Amino acid sequence: MRFTTEQRLDDGVLEREFTLGEIPGILWTPASAPAPVPLILLGHPPLGLRKMYPRLVARARRAAADGFAAAAIELPGSDDRPRWAAAEQARADLRRALAAGEPVSDEIVDALILPLVDRAVPETQAALDALLPLPEIGGPVGYSGGVISVGIRLAVVEPRIVAACLFAGSFVPRAMFEEARQVTIPLHVLLQWDDEGNDRQAALDLFDAFGSTEKTLHANMGGHTGVPQFAGEDAAGFFARHLR
């Protein structure tokens, strides 16, 4: 891992961009905290770190205020990272189905999500390998947001992640429901009840499938971008309970 930029934000949070091979990422650490501190991995949709930066830095600042470091890496196929034809075709098929008002088939969802999960999860684990040895970071690790299928796979295969806050609202392949049954870590799931891009019943079925004995569903009225501020406060409280 190589740090490429460094700046102090106005609240004292240290923001450093880094590269891990060809993977860009950003690390935020608190202005003052007893080192080493826990780490929250910030997931995000495949729109690119630059486009998602305002939301990511807001979440990172809240994490830092609670005494946690936060990090995000670029997803495969996003922004300046190399594209792959199958993912591009799946995105085109999804846009066509949505524009036509047609149901999104299982085949489109599988082609869109499963290759992303297969690539993103090992890269996230490699980022953990690089981040946790830093003297200012020690663990434990939480996972927050992003493509919910990536969070499910990480919760199953990555023992360093001890708690996860998952955002319902992305398409979930049927195969991921079986993986969800293997999840045992504490979960906090955020659902926007009127999310125009989300199958509400599928989100409820997925929550029911999770094998965790401690799992909370936080549902709020409103669309995808209408998440109330207090929902973030509840997520922060969840991580405060499980990462300290």
Secondary structure by P-SEA (a helix, b strand, c coil): ccccbbbbccccbbbbbbbcccccbbbbbcccccccbbbbbbbbcccccccaaaaaaaaaaaaaaabbbbbcccccccccccccaaaaaaaaaaaaaaaacccccaaaaaaacaaaaacaaaaaaaaaaaccccccccccbbbccccaaaaaaaacccccccbbbbbccccccaaaaaaaaacccbbbbbbcccccccaaaaaaaaaaaccccbbbbbbbccccccccaaaaaaaaaaaaaccc
